[in-house]
């Protein structure tokens, strides 16, 4: 039988991993947007 505490711990760990991935994606998006803005004057 599954232990409710263990199931809860697994759910929390998955949520934390999801939050880390979200932060990483946001950081990558921010870096990309910054690079695009900095490259803009070089295009024109």
Short mmCIF file of the C-alpha atoms (twelve columns), coordinates in Angstrom:
data_MODEL
# 
_entry.id   MODEL 
# 
loop_
_atom_site.group_PDB 
_atom_site.id 
_atom_site.type_symbol 
_atom_site.label_atom_id 
_atom_site.label_alt_id 
_atom_site.label_comp_id 
_atom_site.label_asym_id 
_atom_site.label_seq_id 
_atom_site.Cartn_x 
_atom_site.Cartn_y 
_atom_site.Cartn_z 
_atom_site.pdbx_PDB_model_num 
ATOM 1  C CA . UNK A 1  0.000  0.000  0.000   1 
ATOM 2  C CA . UNK A 2  1.221  3.494  -0.767  1 
ATOM 3  C CA . UNK A 3  2.101  5.754  2.081   1 
ATOM 4  C CA . UNK A 4  0.238  9.113  1.988   1 
ATOM 5  C CA . UNK A 5  3.311  10.932 3.310   1 
ATOM 6  C CA . UNK A 6  5.458  9.448  0.560   1 
ATOM 7  C CA . UNK A 7  2.895  10.356 -2.093  1 
ATOM 8  C CA . UNK A 8  2.770  13.909 -0.756  1 
ATOM 9  C CA . UNK A 9  6.562  14.166 -0.733  1 
ATOM 10 C CA . UNK A 10 6.720  12.953 -4.335  1 
ATOM 11 C CA . UNK A 11 4.055  15.478 -5.374  1 
ATOM 12 C CA . UNK A 12 5.979  18.302 -3.671  1 
ATOM 13 C CA . UNK A 13 9.236  17.224 -5.332  1 
ATOM 14 C CA . UNK A 14 7.554  17.195 -8.744  1 
ATOM 15 C CA . UNK A 15 6.093  20.661 -8.122  1 
ATOM 16 C CA . UNK A 16 9.544  21.976 -7.150  1 
ATOM 17 C CA . UNK A 17 11.073 20.502 -10.315 1 
ATOM 18 C CA . UNK A 18 8.318  22.132 -12.342 1 
ATOM 19 C CA . UNK A 19 9.001  25.487 -10.716 1 
ATOM 20 C CA . UNK A 20 12.725 25.155 -11.437 1 
ATOM 21 C CA . UNK A 21 12.035 24.353 -15.086 1 
ATOM 22 C CA . UNK A 22 9.666  27.320 -15.318 1 
ATOM 23 C CA . UNK A 23 12.324 29.646 -13.883 1 
ATOM 24 C CA . UNK A 24 14.929 28.248 -16.271 1 
ATOM 25 C CA . UNK A 25 12.635 28.789 -19.274 1 
ATOM 26 C CA . UNK A 26 11.890 32.329 -18.123 1 
ATOM 27 C CA . UNK A 27 15.611 33.035 -17.753 1 
ATOM 28 C CA . UNK A 28 16.333 31.688 -21.248 1 
ATOM 29 C CA . UNK A 29 13.503 33.767 -22.686 1 
ATOM 30 C CA . UNK A 30 14.816 36.886 -20.931 1 
ATOM 31 C CA . UNK A 31 18.355 36.292 -22.192 1 
ATOM 32 C CA . UNK A 32 17.044 35.807 -25.729 1 
ATOM 33 C CA . UNK A 33 14.957 38.972 -25.598 1 
ATOM 34 C CA . UNK A 34 17.895 40.954 -24.223 1 
ATOM 35 C CA . UNK A 35 20.195 39.663 -26.964 1 
ATOM 36 C CA . UNK A 36 17.598 40.543 -29.604 1 
ATOM 37 C CA . UNK A 37 17.237 44.082 -28.255 1 
ATOM 38 C CA . UNK A 38 20.997 44.562 -28.116 1 
ATOM 39 C CA . UNK A 39 21.376 43.271 -31.688 1 
ATOM 40 C CA . UNK A 40 18.632 45.562 -32.991 1 
ATOM 41 C CA . UNK A 41 20.861 48.649 -33.529 1 
ATOM 42 C CA . UNK A 42 23.353 46.509 -35.462 1 
ATOM 43 C CA . UNK A 43 20.630 45.534 -37.932 1 
ATOM 44 C CA . UNK A 44 19.629 49.095 -38.737 1 
# 
